[in-house]
């Protein structure tokens, strides 16, 4: 994989990262998403410093990730059970 050095700004600080070139767009979009979420929190809630905003944005993203993982696990489990049932029905029909 080809590596690339980029700089993203989060909470007013530059972060120099070395990433796979193919991941540049998603990393830049992630940094923008963090900034956007921090702006929403700064406009709607009282805070002492950027750390508070980062903590709230992190909590929101972690919660969303866990919910998506839970949903994906549920779907995979249901899909597996459905495929097992379809296989059983096909096997019965062919016998």
Backbone bond lengths (Angstrom), bond angles and torsions (degrees), N, CA, C in turn:
res aa  C-N    CA-C-N  psi(-1)  N-CA   C-N-CA  omega(-1)  CA-C   N-CA-C  phi
1 X - - - 1.440 - - 1.530 109.54 -
2 X 1.297 114.57 139.49 1.457 120.19 178.58 1.526 109.28 -82.88
3 X 1.322 116.25 127.57 1.467 122.27 -179.44 1.523 109.82 -94.26
4 X 1.325 114.29 155.81 1.452 120.45 -179.51 1.527 108.48 -147.26
5 X 1.318 117.06 139.29 1.463 122.13 175.74 1.524 108.34 -93.50
6 X 1.326 115.55 129.28 1.464 121.00 176.17 1.522 108.33 -133.39
7 X 1.311 115.58 164.36 1.458 121.78 174.44 1.520 107.87 -123.72
8 X 1.318 115.85 129.40 1.464 121.27 174.56 1.519 107.46 -119.05
9 X 1.314 115.63 150.39 1.459 121.58 179.13 1.523 107.71 -107.21
10 X 1.327 115.19 123.97 1.463 121.00 176.30 1.523 107.26 -132.79
11 X 1.321 115.95 126.08 1.464 122.81 -179.02 1.521 111.19 55.33
12 X 1.323 115.65 37.55 1.443 120.72 176.93 1.519 115.65 78.51
13 X 1.316 117.13 4.72 1.465 120.75 -179.61 1.524 110.08 -114.71
14 X 1.319 116.17 138.40 1.469 118.87 176.37 1.537 110.47 -81.98
15 X 1.305 115.27 138.48 1.460 121.75 176.05 1.520 108.02 -124.79
16 X 1.311 115.61 118.27 1.465 121.54 178.79 1.515 107.41 -89.28
17 X 1.310 116.00 124.11 1.459 122.32 -177.33 1.517 110.53 -125.26
18 X 1.303 116.20 147.24 1.455 121.31 169.59 1.520 106.57 -110.81
19 X 1.319 115.52 117.82 1.459 121.41 -173.78 1.521 109.76 -130.95
20 X 1.331 115.12 167.90 1.458 119.44 170.51 1.519 107.78 -68.05
21 X 1.317 116.15 136.12 1.464 121.21 -176.87 1.529 111.49 -54.05
22 X 1.327 116.63 -37.15 1.466 120.03 -178.24 1.527 112.90 -67.82
23 X 1.335 117.43 -16.46 1.465 121.77 -178.09 1.523 113.80 -94.47
24 X 1.323 117.55 -0.36 1.462 120.20 -174.17 1.524 112.48 -56.96
25 X 1.300 117.76 -48.58 1.462 120.29 -176.46 1.526 111.45 -61.40
26 X 1.309 116.40 -43.85 1.471 118.58 -178.14 1.521 111.76 -68.82
27 X 1.330 117.99 -36.43 1.468 120.79 178.02 1.530 109.80 -66.97
28 X 1.312 117.40 -43.51 1.468 120.24 178.80 1.535 110.55 -64.69
29 X 1.317 116.82 -40.83 1.466 120.34 177.83 1.526 110.98 -65.18
30 X 1.318 117.34 -37.66 1.465 121.02 177.67 1.525 110.39 -62.95
31 X 1.329 116.94 -43.82 1.465 120.71 178.52 1.528 110.56 -62.39
32 X 1.327 117.03 -41.38 1.468 120.71 177.57 1.525 110.78 -64.07
33 X 1.317 116.08 -39.66 1.465 120.81 179.50 1.529 110.75 -63.58
34 X 1.311 117.19 -40.95 1.466 121.03 176.84 1.527 109.65 -61.90
35 X 1.322 116.78 -47.37 1.465 120.77 178.92 1.527 111.45 -59.71
36 X 1.320 116.25 -43.12 1.466 120.79 179.46 1.520 110.82 -62.22
37 X 1.318 116.59 -45.59 1.459 121.08 -179.54 1.539 110.28 -64.33
38 X 1.323 116.50 -40.75 1.469 119.77 177.77 1.526 111.00 -62.65
39 X 1.330 116.83 -38.87 1.468 120.79 177.93 1.523 111.23 -63.87
40 X 1.326 116.61 -40.64 1.466 120.30 177.74 1.526 109.71 -60.92
41 X 1.321 116.44 -47.62 1.470 119.61 179.27 1.522 111.59 -63.82
42 X 1.328 117.40 -40.26 1.469 119.12 -178.72 1.528 111.62 -66.11
43 X 1.332 117.27 -30.38 1.462 120.81 179.73 1.522 113.02 -81.10
44 X 1.328 117.51 -19.94 1.461 120.49 -173.32 1.527 115.53 -113.33
45 X 1.322 117.65 -14.83 1.458 120.12 -175.34 1.523 110.80 -135.91
46 X 1.328 114.83 152.79 1.463 120.03 174.65 1.527 108.15 -76.30
47 X 1.321 115.84 142.45 1.460 120.22 179.42 1.516 109.27 -149.89
48 X 1.327 115.34 155.94 1.463 120.36 179.68 1.518 111.52 -88.00
49 X 1.325 115.64 -44.19 1.464 119.44 -178.45 1.524 110.15 -154.88
50 X 1.324 115.70 -179.10 1.467 122.07 -177.63 1.532 111.86 -59.71
51 X 1.340 116.58 -29.53 1.463 120.84 -179.87 1.526 110.73 -58.54
52 X 1.327 117.37 -40.43 1.465 120.76 178.20 1.526 110.96 -61.10
53 X 1.322 115.48 -42.75 1.471 119.94 -179.59 1.524 111.04 -67.35
54 X 1.331 116.40 -41.91 1.468 120.17 177.40 1.522 111.24 -62.36
55 X 1.336 116.17 -40.68 1.461 119.93 -179.92 1.525 110.82 -62.91
56 X 1.315 117.09 -44.27 1.465 120.26 -179.53 1.531 111.51 -67.49
57 X 1.321 116.78 -41.15 1.465 120.00 177.57 1.525 109.77 -63.90
58 X 1.323 117.25 -42.67 1.473 120.86 178.76 1.518 111.16 -61.69
59 X 1.333 116.02 -43.24 1.462 119.92 178.99 1.525 110.88 -61.60
60 X 1.317 116.47 -42.82 1.465 119.37 179.59 1.529 110.95 -63.58
61 X 1.333 117.41 -45.31 1.459 120.30 -178.63 1.526 111.24 -67.18
62 X 1.324 117.74 -39.10 1.464 120.80 178.70 1.531 110.33 -65.36
63 X 1.322 116.95 -42.04 1.464 121.09 178.13 1.523 110.54 -62.51
64 X 1.320 116.74 -44.88 1.468 120.47 178.25 1.519 111.18 -61.30
65 X 1.315 116.56 -43.24 1.464 120.73 179.59 1.514 111.06 -61.18
66 X 1.333 116.92 -45.79 1.461 120.32 179.41 1.521 111.69 -63.37
67 X 1.336 116.82 -39.10 1.466 119.76 177.46 1.526 111.26 -64.61
68 X 1.342 117.16 -41.96 1.460 120.33 178.57 1.522 111.28 -65.13
69 X 1.329 116.83 -40.20 1.468 120.27 178.34 1.524 110.79 -64.23
70 X 1.325 115.96 -41.93 1.468 120.44 178.61 1.529 110.33 -62.25
71 X 1.332 115.86 -44.23 1.465 120.37 178.91 1.527 111.33 -64.60
72 X 1.325 116.88 -41.56 1.468 120.82 179.05 1.520 110.62 -63.78
73 X 1.332 117.14 -43.47 1.468 120.39 177.68 1.523 111.01 -60.47
74 X 1.326 115.83 -42.44 1.459 120.60 178.73 1.531 110.79 -61.64
75 X 1.324 115.73 -46.10 1.472 119.66 -179.79 1.523 111.76 -64.86
76 X 1.326 116.61 -41.85 1.467 120.28 179.28 1.523 109.66 -62.57
77 X 1.327 116.28 -44.98 1.459 120.43 179.70 1.524 110.54 -60.80
78 X 1.335 116.40 -46.48 1.468 120.06 179.26 1.524 111.34 -64.88
79 X 1.324 117.15 -39.56 1.455 120.95 178.26 1.518 110.49 -62.62
80 X 1.326 116.17 -44.78 1.461 120.21 178.92 1.527 110.49 -59.46
81 X 1.332 116.19 -46.98 1.466 119.24 179.50 1.528 111.62 -62.53
82 X 1.307 116.72 -38.99 1.468 120.30 178.58 1.523 110.80 -65.37
83 X 1.330 116.90 -42.77 1.466 119.90 178.87 1.523 111.65 -65.02
84 X 1.313 117.11 -38.22 1.472 120.76 176.96 1.532 109.53 -62.36
85 X 1.315 116.54 -42.34 1.464 120.44 179.92 1.533 110.96 -67.18
86 X 1.328 117.49 -41.67 1.471 120.96 177.39 1.521 110.15 -62.23
87 X 1.326 116.19 -43.78 1.465 120.34 178.01 1.523 110.56 -60.14
88 X 1.322 116.56 -43.03 1.461 120.08 178.78 1.525 111.32 -62.21
89 X 1.326 117.13 -43.42 1.465 121.12 -179.58 1.539 110.92 -65.21
90 X 1.333 116.48 -41.93 1.473 119.82 178.58 1.520 110.83 -64.75
91 X 1.320 115.78 -43.38 1.463 120.01 178.76 1.516 111.23 -60.76
92 X 1.332 116.81 -43.52 1.467 120.71 177.69 1.519 110.44 -62.66
93 X 1.324 117.93 -42.34 1.465 121.18 -178.36 1.516 111.91 -65.98
94 X 1.327 116.29 -33.59 1.463 119.16 -178.85 1.523 113.31 -80.96
95 X 1.322 116.45 -20.24 1.469 119.29 -179.89 1.484 113.10 -79.96
